[in-house]
Amino acid sequence: MDTKKLCYIFSFYLSKMLLLFRYFLHILHTLQRYVSGLSKMNRIPPIVIPFIDKLLSMYFRLCDLSPCTIDLDDQTTLHFWTPNHRKFNKPTLVIIHGYGGASKWQFYHQVRSLAVGFNLYVPDLLFFGKSWTANSDRSDAFQAKCLVQGMKRLGVDRFTVYGISYGGFVAYRMAEIHPQEVEKVVIVSSGIVYSENQKENYLGNIGRDISGILVPESPQDLRLLVTLAFFDHRFIKWSPDFVLREFINVMHDTNRKGQIELLDYLLKRDANPNIPTLTQETLIIWGDQDKVFPVELANQMHRSLGSKSRLAIIKNVGHAANIESPNQLNNLINSFVLGD
């Protein structure tokens, strides 16, 4: 049996397993107090989330991707998922995640389809997954510089970049700073263009410190994050606290300080309602129900980037279009980059 068939079979069973997992969460809920108490006393390690993480790694491998760690220098290490066999008749696509966990957890709905048409590279941003730096620079420009340097170390000089949420900030900087390397740009749900008044209003509407939501410390924080990010967020009601606490432990606790510093850099930076126009063709994609970055910011970015940009709005989708509407998102990316 070839790899493609294995990938489809594994994807089918993984999706069914995740569906069953969702429906059986209410059963796990009866164990919540007991297991949560043990977790707080450090008597048991995380179990559920590490197990799913291993399954996601297996799935990425069956999508013809392999993990790769690159030391850019003695301070900075980047982790990528890279194609097992790079094909020169395919364009190269770099997909960049946002807050909410490492790349595997954000792109598992998209990688199988995208890996068919592209040489797919999936990095973990600094302070997410296995990427880390001792450098004090917390700017999105530094993230962009590191990713371009990492791609060159992998032997790739030209590529299209797709970034969602915080990953969209990084994707924009990659295109702005490295126009010779970046061919086209896809930006999804990234509030790059906004005024100071808009920033104050959006943060005020959330009603609490945004860093405590995007880098959650408690199950309640994570539930609020999911409520903001998803249009259909009913599943989070059935998620037991001990599972959410495991997710926080695995995804955020190790690099919490660095993740908060990245966010602080963006929040303290002056608002910019007019960003430099990119030389590359740019596709902007937004969910019409986005509560993190309202859809009006998509229109502002479209106007700011000018005639070389186009805008696509996905209906009944929130901030997490990569999870809520992965097929439609992939179709838009394929059509834009490949001309399908």
C-alpha positions in Angstrom: 0.0 0.0 0.0 1.5 3.4 -1.0 2.0 6.3 1.3 -0.9 8.4 -0.1 -3.4 5.6 0.7 -2.0 5.2 4.1 -2.3 8.9 4.7 -6.0 8.9 3.6 -6.8 5.8 5.8 -5.0 7.3 8.8 -6.7 10.6 8.3 -10.1 8.9 8.2 -9.5 7.0 11.4 -8.0 10.1 13.1 -11.0 12.2 12.3 -13.3 9.5 13.6 -11.2 9.1 16.7 -11.3 12.9 17.4 -15.1 12.9 16.8 -15.6 10.0 19.3 -13.2 11.8 21.7 -15.5 14.8 21.6 -18.6 12.8 22.3 -17.0 10.8 25.1 -15.7 13.9 26.9 -18.8 14.0 29.0 -17.8 10.6 30.4 -14.4 11.8 31.3 -16.1 14.8 33.0 -17.2 12.5 35.8 -13.5 11.9 36.6 -12.6 15.5 36.4 -12.4 16.4 40.1 -10.4 13.3 41.0 -7.9 13.6 38.2 -7.6 17.3 38.5 -6.8 16.9 42.2 -4.1 14.4 41.5 -2.7 16.7 38.7 -2.5 19.6 41.1 -0.5 17.4 43.5 1.8 16.4 40.7 1.0 12.8 41.3 0.2 12.0 37.7 1.8 13.5 34.5 -0.3 14.7 31.5 -1.6 11.7 29.5 -4.4 12.6 27.1 -2.7 15.6 25.3 0.7 13.9 24.9 -1.1 10.9 23.4 -2.9 13.0 20.9 0.3 14.9 20.2 2.0 11.6 19.3 -0.9 10.7 17.0 -0.6 14.0 15.2 3.1 13.4 14.7 2.3 10.0 13.1 -0.3 11.7 10.9 2.2 14.3 9.7 4.6 11.6 8.9 2.0 9.8 6.8 1.4 13.1 5.0 5.0 12.6 3.7 6.5 15.1 6.2 9.4 14.7 8.6 10.5 16.6 11.7 13.7 18.7 11.3 15.5 20.8 13.9 17.9 23.6 12.7 20.4 25.5 14.9 20.5 29.0 13.3 23.3 30.0 15.7 24.3 29.3 19.3 21.2 31.1 20.5 18.3 30.1 18.2 16.8 26.7 17.3 13.9 26.3 14.8 11.8 23.2 14.4 10.2 22.4 11.0 8.1 19.7 9.4 9.6 19.3 6.0 8.7 17.2 2.9 10.4 13.8 2.7 11.1 14.3 -1.0 11.1 17.8 -2.4 9.7 17.9 -5.9 11.0 20.7 -8.1 7.8 20.6 -10.3 5.8 21.8 -7.2 5.8 25.3 -5.7 6.9 25.6 -2.1 4.5 26.8 0.6 5.5 27.8 4.2 2.5 27.8 6.6 2.8 29.7 9.9 0.7 29.2 12.9 -0.6 31.7 15.5 -1.2 31.5 19.2 -3.0 28.5 20.5 -0.4 25.8 20.3 2.3 24.3 18.1 2.0 23.9 14.4 0.8 20.3 14.5 -2.3 21.2 16.5 -3.3 24.1 14.2 -2.7 22.6 10.8 -3.7 18.9 11.1 -6.9 19.6 9.1 -4.9 21.2 6.2 -1.6 19.4 5.7 -2.9 16.4 3.8 -4.5 18.4 1.1 -1.8 21.1 0.9 1.0 18.5 0.7 -0.5 17.1 -2.5 0.0 20.4 -4.4 3.0 21.9 -2.6 6.4 21.2 -1.1 5.0 21.9 2.4 7.1 23.4 5.2 5.5 23.8 8.6 7.7 25.6 11.2 7.1 26.1 14.9 7.5 29.8 15.7 10.0 30.7 18.4 8.7 29.8 21.9 6.2 27.4 20.4 6.7 23.6 20.0 10.4 22.9 19.8 11.6 26.3 18.6 13.4 28.5 21.0 15.8 31.4 21.3 18.0 33.0 23.9 18.0 36.2 21.8 16.2 39.1 23.5 14.4 40.3 20.3 10.7 39.6 20.5 9.6 41.3 17.3 7.6 39.7 14.5 10.5 41.0 12.2 12.9 38.7 14.1 10.6 35.8 13.8 10.4 36.5 10.0 14.2 36.8 9.7 14.7 33.5 11.5 12.2 31.6 9.3 13.8 32.9 6.1 17.2 32.0 7.4 15.8 28.5 8.3 14.4 28.0 4.8 17.7 28.9 3.3 19.4 26.4 5.5 17.0 23.8 4.1 18.0 24.8 0.6 14.9 26.8 -0.3 15.3 30.3 -1.7 11.8 31.0 -3.1 8.5 30.2 -1.6 4.9 31.4 -0.9 4.0 32.0 2.7 0.6 31.6 4.4 0.2 32.8 8.0 -2.8 32.8 10.3 -3.4 35.2 13.2 0.0 36.0 14.8 1.5 33.9 11.9 0.0 36.5 9.5 2.1 39.3 11.2 5.2 37.2 10.6 4.2 36.3 7.0 3.7 40.0 6.3 7.2 40.9 7.7 8.8 38.1 5.7 7.3 39.5 2.5 8.2 43.1 3.4 11.8 42.4 4.5 12.6 39.6 2.0 10.8 40.4 -1.3 13.3 38.3 -3.3 12.5 35.2 -1.4 8.7 35.5 -0.9 6.7 35.0 -4.1 3.1 35.3 -2.9 1.5 36.0 0.5 -1.7 34.6 2.1 -2.8 36.4 5.3 -5.6 34.9 7.4 -7.3 36.6 10.3 -4.4 38.9 11.2 -5.2 42.4 12.5 -2.1 44.1 11.1 -3.8 47.3 10.1 -5.6 49.2 12.8 -5.8 52.6 14.5 -5.0 53.3 18.2 -8.7 53.9 18.9 -9.6 50.5 17.3 -7.0 48.8 19.4 -8.3 50.3 22.6 -11.9 49.5 21.7 -11.1 45.8 20.8 -9.1 45.3 24.0 -11.8 47.0 26.0 -14.5 44.8 24.6 -12.7 41.7 25.6 -12.8 43.0 29.1 -9.6 41.6 30.6 -5.9 41.2 30.0 -5.5 39.6 26.5 -2.2 37.9 27.4 -4.0 35.8 30.1 -6.4 34.6 27.3 -3.9 34.0 24.4 -1.4 32.4 26.9 -3.9 30.7 29.2 -3.1 29.7 32.8 -6.4 28.0 33.7 -9.1 26.0 32.1 -11.4 29.0 32.4 -8.9 31.1 30.4 -8.7 28.4 27.7 -12.5 28.2 27.5 -12.6 31.9 26.9 -10.0 31.7 24.2 -11.9 29.0 22.4 -15.1 31.1 22.7 -13.4 34.1 21.1 -11.7 32.1 18.4 -14.5 29.8 17.2 -17.9 30.6 15.8 -19.1 27.2 16.8 -17.5 26.6 20.2 -20.0 24.2 21.8 -17.4 21.4 22.1 -15.5 23.3 24.8 -18.4 22.9 27.2 -17.8 19.2 27.3 -14.1 19.4 27.7 -13.0 18.4 31.3 -10.8 20.7 33.2 -8.0 18.1 33.5 -7.8 17.8 29.7 -7.6 21.6 29.3 -5.1 21.8 32.1 -3.0 19.2 30.2 -3.2 21.2 27.0 -2.0 24.3 28.9 0.8 22.4 30.5 2.1 20.9 27.2 1.5 23.9 24.9 2.3 26.9 27.1 3.9 26.3 30.5 7.4 25.6 29.2 7.7 28.8 27.1 5.1 30.9 28.9 7.5 33.8 29.5 8.6 34.0 25.9 5.1 33.8 24.5 3.9 36.6 26.7 6.9 38.8 25.7 6.0 38.2 22.0 2.5 39.4 22.7 3.6 42.4 24.8 5.8 43.5 21.9 2.8 43.7 19.5 0.5 45.3 22.1 3.0 48.0 23.0 3.8 48.8 19.4 2.1 51.9 18.0 -0.9 51.3 15.9 -0.4 51.7 12.2 -3.5 52.3 10.0 -1.3 52.5 6.9 1.2 49.7 6.3 3.8 49.6 3.5 2.4 48.1 0.3 3.9 44.7 -0.6 5.4 44.0 -4.0 3.9 40.5 -3.9 0.4 39.5 -4.8 -1.5 39.0 -1.5 -4.6 37.1 -0.6 -6.4 38.2 2.6 -8.9 35.7 4.1 -11.2 36.3 7.0 -14.1 34.7 8.8 -17.1 37.0 8.9 -17.7 36.0 12.6 -14.2 36.8 13.8 -14.3 38.1 17.4 -10.6 38.5 17.8 -9.9 40.7 14.8 -13.3 41.9 13.5 -13.9 41.7 9.7 -13.6 45.5 9.3 -9.8 45.1 9.7 -9.8 42.8 6.7 -11.3 45.6 4.6 -8.8 48.1 6.0 -5.9 45.8 5.1 -7.2 45.3 1.6 -7.4 49.0 1.0 -4.0 49.6 2.5 -2.2 46.9 0.4 -3.9 48.2 -2.8 -4.4 46.6 -6.2 -2.1 43.7 -5.7 -4.2 42.3 -2.9 -7.6 40.5 -3.0 -10.0 39.7 -0.2 -12.1 36.6 0.5 -14.6 36.4 3.3 -15.7 33.0 4.6 -19.2 33.0 6.1 -20.2 31.6 9.5 -16.5 31.2 10.5 -14.7 32.8 13.3 -11.0 33.5 13.9 -9.9 29.9 13.6 -10.7 29.4 9.9 -7.9 26.8 9.7 -10.0 24.5 12.0 -13.5 25.6 11.3 -13.3 25.7 7.5 -10.1 24.0 6.4 -11.4 22.8 3.0 -12.6 26.2 1.9 -9.4 27.8 3.2 -7.3 25.2 1.2 -9.4 25.8 -1.9 -8.8 29.5 -1.7 -5.0 29.0 -1.2 -4.8 26.5 -4.1 -6.7 28.8 -6.4 -4.6 31.8 -5.5 -1.2 30.1 -5.7 -1.7 27.4 -8.3 -4.5 29.0 -10.4 -6.8 26.0 -9.9 
